[in-house]
Amino acid sequence: MRILIAVAVVAMSLCLGSINVSLGQGQDMRLPTGGTCNDCPSVGRLGDFGPRVDLSISRPPVRHEPRVLSSGPLSPSPADRDAFRDFLRNGNTGLMRLMPREIYDSETYHTKRFINIRGGGAYYSFADLTHAFGDGSDIQLERDTLSVGFAGFDYGILTNIGDVPLAEVTLKDPRTSVLANYKARKTESKARAEYRRFGQGVTIDGALYQGHLPLVVNATYLLRSIIIQPGSDVLVAFRVVRRDSDGSAIILWKRLK
């Protein structure tokens, strides 16, 4: 009996040893406890375009604002609304306030002042009509600079056409032809290349086209914003009508395309 038990123990040991050798020769499927993982999914990593959008997550519902807010910290003043009442009768127009991000985006800058909306009121989507920062935001105000293109491989183009009445700017205006006829890049590699190109600035027929430009009061701008996901492409003319004491800018806009 003792001999049989001994034989059984030896056989079991040999079997377990074989299993351990087999596992030891296989691929280690554990994630590393430190450093980086070159084989891990890239969703959420930081790149030269900021945080990438995780396309596997459904987009939350967008809360559309009125084209002109009449109350709250992001609303233009009653005098602003009255001054442009006739212009705003057209459905493709609007009037909004952009807050300086470095003062009101408490999530990023940890400021004492804050507005209870993601991005601190420094962003706006002309497609979705909302100040809430998200994957549809078209414009940003930060450190006296207007910019376009914030996440993933979305990008955009700005140009300052000077002190031009907004009512005069249409798709028939020769000054809009460059942005109106520009063919958007839809693949990641081409969109990233355009982001870098317009980040440095491109001069066409004497006009500068760039992803960011200084904020100038009484100047009219053209903006082309190309959002790859969820998918929007807008051409907007807007005018900075004044700067408020809190650093915010009152912007009158008209969607051209």
ABEGO torsion letter per residue (X at the ends): XAAAAAAAAAAAAAAAAAAAAAAAABBBABBBABEBBAABBABGBBBAAEBBBBAABBBBBBBBBBABBABEAABBBAAAAAAAAAAAABAABBBBBBBBAAAABAAAAGBABBBBBBGGGABBBAAAGBABBBAABABBBBGGBBBBEABEABBBBBBBAEBBBAAABBAABAAAAAAAABBBBABAAAAAAAAAAAAAEBBBGGBBBBABBBBBBGBBBBBBBBBAOAGBBBBBBBBBABBBAAGBBBBBBBBAX
